[in-house]
Amino acid sequence: MDKNKLRAYLLVGFIIFGFGGIVYENTKPPVPTYEGVGDGYNGDILVKIQAKKNKNNELRILNVDVKHEDTEAIAGPAIGELKNQTLLKQGKDIEGVAGATYTSEGYKDALNDAISKVK
């Protein structure tokens, strides 16, 4: 077999395997999103989590998104800290943030509500 044929076969093989990887990546099911609502200082706190349970039935939280009506100067940093705790601890066993008690409690209530919906 000459070098040109070998190169052609290798090129075709790489192309086929490359497309196979793209098709596999596009066929993965999306991670479900679950929502929960809690009462903040100035209104509702909406927590959306992307989560699933692994083979051992353990919760895996992959992403947290929060919408709130509380004062941004106080609630913003607190929400950031609460989101970090949620992702690090992978659950609802998180601590409130000092100075943002209502926001913290509302976030925890919303998180618990969202987690209760994970199948």
C-alpha positions as a Python dict, from the first residue, in 0.01 Angstrom:
ca = {
    (1, 'M'): (0, 0, 0),
    (2, 'D'): (147, 333, -95),
    (3, 'K'): (166, 634, 135),
    (4, 'N'): (-114, 827, -38),
    (5, 'K'): (-368, 545, 11),
    (6, 'L'): (-265, 507, 374),
    (7, 'R'): (-310, 881, 430),
    (8, 'A'): (-651, 871, 264),
    (9, 'Y'): (-767, 578, 482),
    (10, 'L'): (-639, 748, 797),
    (11, 'L'): (-811, 1073, 702),
    (12, 'V'): (-1144, 897, 641),
    (13, 'G'): (-1109, 711, 972),
    (14, 'F'): (-1042, 1030, 1166),
    (15, 'I'): (-1338, 1203, 1002),
    (16, 'I'): (-1573, 915, 1087),
    (17, 'F'): (-1460, 902, 1451),
    (18, 'G'): (-1479, 1281, 1476),
    (19, 'F'): (-1841, 1288, 1360),
    (20, 'G'): (-1918, 1001, 1593),
    (21, 'G'): (-1798, 1210, 1887),
    (22, 'I'): (-2014, 1503, 1781),
    (23, 'V'): (-2323, 1284, 1747),
    (24, 'Y'): (-2258, 1128, 2090),
    (25, 'E'): (-2219, 1471, 2253),
    (26, 'N'): (-2543, 1596, 2099),
    (27, 'T'): (-2745, 1293, 2211),
    (28, 'K'): (-2679, 1335, 2584),
    (29, 'P'): (-3005, 1417, 2762),
    (30, 'P'): (-3012, 1763, 2918),
    (31, 'V'): (-2983, 1794, 3294),
    (32, 'P'): (-3329, 1879, 3434),
    (33, 'T'): (-3397, 2212, 3605),
    (34, 'Y'): (-3602, 2229, 3924),
    (35, 'E'): (-3751, 2545, 4078),
    (36, 'G'): (-3829, 2640, 4434),
    (37, 'V'): (-3974, 2954, 4592),
    (38, 'G'): (-3910, 3111, 4933),
    (39, 'D'): (-3998, 3438, 5106),
    (40, 'G'): (-3724, 3700, 5110),
    (41, 'Y'): (-3715, 4041, 5277),
    (42, 'N'): (-3885, 4230, 4989),
    (43, 'G'): (-4059, 3946, 4807),
    (44, 'D'): (-4014, 3602, 4662),
    (45, 'I'): (-3680, 3434, 4607),
    (46, 'L'): (-3677, 3192, 4313),
    (47, 'V'): (-3405, 2927, 4311),
    (48, 'K'): (-3349, 2716, 4000),
    (49, 'I'): (-3113, 2420, 4026),
    (50, 'Q'): (-2985, 2186, 3761),
    (51, 'A'): (-2960, 1858, 3945),
    (52, 'K'): (-2978, 1483, 3913),
    (53, 'K'): (-2924, 1178, 4127),
    (54, 'N'): (-2631, 951, 4053),
    (55, 'K'): (-2628, 570, 4050),
    (56, 'N'): (-2607, 564, 4431),
    (57, 'N'): (-2917, 789, 4453),
    (58, 'E'): (-2699, 1078, 4578),
    (59, 'L'): (-2796, 1431, 4479),
    (60, 'R'): (-2564, 1612, 4236),
    (61, 'I'): (-2631, 1986, 4200),
    (62, 'L'): (-2459, 2114, 3888),
    (63, 'N'): (-2582, 2473, 3871),
    (64, 'V'): (-2778, 2724, 4081),
    (65, 'D'): (-2958, 3033, 3950),
    (66, 'V'): (-3138, 3279, 4179),
    (67, 'K'): (-3383, 3564, 4118),
    (68, 'H'): (-3483, 3787, 4406),
    (69, 'E'): (-3641, 4122, 4489),
    (70, 'D'): (-3431, 4196, 4798),
    (71, 'T'): (-3192, 4491, 4827),
    (72, 'E'): (-2903, 4412, 4591),
    (73, 'A'): (-2635, 4568, 4811),
    (74, 'I'): (-2720, 4329, 5094),
    (75, 'A'): (-2877, 4030, 4922),
    (76, 'G'): (-2639, 4014, 4624),
    (77, 'P'): (-2327, 3912, 4817),
    (78, 'A'): (-2534, 3689, 5047),
    (79, 'I'): (-2690, 3506, 4752),
    (80, 'G'): (-2344, 3457, 4602),
    (81, 'E'): (-2219, 3303, 4927),
    (82, 'L'): (-2528, 3081, 4958),
    (83, 'K'): (-2489, 2958, 4599),
    (84, 'N'): (-2123, 2872, 4665),
    (85, 'Q'): (-2216, 2681, 4980),
    (86, 'T'): (-2486, 2492, 4790),
    (87, 'L'): (-2244, 2380, 4520),
    (88, 'L'): (-1969, 2291, 4767),
    (89, 'K'): (-2189, 2097, 5008),
    (90, 'Q'): (-2411, 1951, 4732),
    (91, 'G'): (-2728, 1991, 4931),
    (92, 'K'): (-2935, 2195, 5165),
    (93, 'D'): (-2710, 2174, 5472),
    (94, 'I'): (-2589, 2533, 5438),
    (95, 'E'): (-2542, 2817, 5683),
    (96, 'G'): (-2713, 3156, 5663),
    (97, 'V'): (-2521, 3476, 5596),
    (98, 'A'): (-2493, 3729, 5880),
    (99, 'G'): (-2675, 4054, 5807),
    (100, 'A'): (-2903, 3894, 5549),
    (101, 'T'): (-3121, 3672, 5765),
    (102, 'Y'): (-3446, 3702, 5566),
    (103, 'T'): (-3264, 3652, 5237),
    (104, 'S'): (-3079, 3351, 5377),
    (105, 'E'): (-3395, 3190, 5514),
    (106, 'G'): (-3586, 3257, 5192),
    (107, 'Y'): (-3303, 3109, 4987),
    (108, 'K'): (-3289, 2799, 5206),
    (109, 'D'): (-3667, 2753, 5183),
    (110, 'A'): (-3654, 2790, 4803),
    (111, 'L'): (-3358, 2551, 4779),
    (112, 'N'): (-3537, 2291, 4992),
    (113, 'D'): (-3845, 2329, 4772),
    (114, 'A'): (-3639, 2274, 4455),
    (115, 'I'): (-3446, 1978, 4600),
    (116, 'S'): (-3771, 1811, 4707),
    (117, 'K'): (-3870, 1794, 4339),
    (118, 'V'): (-3552, 1615, 4220),
    (119, 'K'): (-3630, 1261, 4110),
}
